[in-house]
């Protein structure tokens, strides 16, 4: 019973991190934050997102492991443990990932304002992991810098954009001629 409670607590923590992450990422860039706490979290959005994402994944793993141990200790026949662990694991991920993130995304800034102390606590707890991840990112960017697009890549991208605009836009013949003229102006030097 204690192990099942631990698994449930870890699932709640995973759902909380997913909810907070969805709410934080659901705030539009041009949406003015309502409070200083939300502004502070938005100023470090990437690191906050990383902390919440790592907290969510870690909590999901702990919930799954706890559920597996609880099922094993419950007296369920050994052949039935693996399929049940799989089903329970899927339920944990669906509930803590999809449902919680969607709810957070729908609530946005008001939710971030209400749970800001929890978000800050997760940030404080996981700052070593986030710092190490940022260091790894910087190292990889130094070792493997992104390549500059060559002229052929640029032309391919421009052509794809033209095709997308032509395919999606419902334009008259005159508007199509105007669009073609605008695109051709970009090709002049």
N, C-alpha and C positions, 0 to 999 in steps of 0.2 A: 504494500500500500504506500509506503514511503517513496519507493522508486517511481510508482505511477504518479504520485504528487509532484516529484521532481520533474518528470517528463511534462506534466501539465504546466508547471511553472515555467519551464524552458519554452514551451509552445506559446505561452502568454507573452514572454519576453520577445520571442521572434515576431509575434504579431504586433507588439508595441513598436519594435524597431521598423517593421515594414510600414505600419501606419504613419509613424513620424517621418520616414523617408518619403513616402507618397505625398504627405502634406507639404513637406519642404520643397520637393521637386515640382509640386503642383502650383506653386506660387509663380505667377508670370513675372518675367524680368521687368516689365514696365509697370507692374502693380505696386503702388506705393505701400510699403509695410506699415502696419497700424501702430506698431510699438517699437521701442528701442531694442527689446529682446529679440524680436523677429528680425529687425535690421541687422543686429549683431550676428545672428545665425546665418542670414543671407550673405553677409560679408565673407563668411568662410564656408560657403555652401558645399564646395567640393570636398573639403576635409570632413565636414559634418556628414555628408552623404556616404563617404567611405567608412566612417565609424559606424554609422547606422547599418550599412550593408554588411560589414564584417560582424557586427553584433547579431544581426538577423541570421546570417549563415551559421555562426557558432551556436546560437540558440536552437536553430533547427536541427543541427547535428546532435546536440545534447538531448533534445526532445526525442529524436529518433532512437538514439542509443538507450535512453531511459525507457522508452516504450518497448524496445526489444528485450531489455532485461526484465521489465515488469511482466511481459508476456511469457518469458521463459520461466520466471518464478511462479507464475500463476497456476501451473499444473497443466497447461495446454500441451497436448502430445507434441513431441519434438518435430514431427513431420508437418504439423500445422503452424508452427511458429514462423517459419520463413514467409509463407504467403500472407499471414496476418501482419507481420512486420512490414511487408511491402505495402499492404493496404493502409495501415496506420501511417506509414511514412508519407504516402501520397496525400492522405488527408491532412497531415500536419503541414506539408508544403502548400497545398491548395488554400487552406484556411489562413495560414500565417503569411503567405506571399500574396496571392491574388486578391482575396477578400479584404484583408487589412490594408494593402497598398491602395486599392481602389477607394476604400472608405477615406483614407487619408488624403488622397488626391482630390476627392470630391469636397472635402472640408477646407483644405488649403490653409491660409494664414490664420484663421481663428483657431484651428487645431494646433498649429505650431505655437501660438501664443499660450494656449492652455497647458501644453506638455513641454514647454521650453526647459523647465528644470530637469526633466527626465532626459531630454536630448543632450543637455550639457553634461549630465552625469555619464551618459554613454560615451560622449566625446572624451571626458576626463579619464574614464576607465580604459579606453582603447587608444589613447593618443600615441603610445609607443608603436602600435601596429600601423597606425595611419602614417606616422612619421617614417617608419621603415618603408612602407609602400611608396611614399612620395620620393624617398631617397632612391629606391629601385627604379622608379619611373624616370627620374632625372639621369641616373646612370645609363639606363637603356637609351635615352634620347641622345646622350653624349656618344655612346658607342655605336648606335644605329640611327644617325640623324635622318629625318625624312628627306627623301630626294626631291629636288626641285622638278616640277613638271616641265617636260620638254615641249617643244612646239607641237609635236604630233599629239601628245596627250591633251594639250589645250584645245586643239582643233577638234579632237574627238569629243571632248566635254561640251564645247560650243555646239557641235552638231547634234549631240544628244539633247541638249536643252532646246534647240530649235525644233527638233522632232516632237519633243514632249509638249511644247507650246502649241505647235500646229495640230497635234492629235487631240489635245484636251480643250483647246479654246474653240468655242463656237463663234467663228468669225465670218464676216461677209467677205466677198471677193476683194472689195476695196480695203478692208481691214487687213486681209492677208498680204496685199501688196504693200501696205504701210509697214507691217511687221517685217516683211522681207527687206524693206528699205532700211529699217532700224538696225536689223542684224547686219546688213552689208556695211553700214556706217562704222560698226565696230571693227570691221576688217580693214578699214582704211587707216593710213598712218599720217 
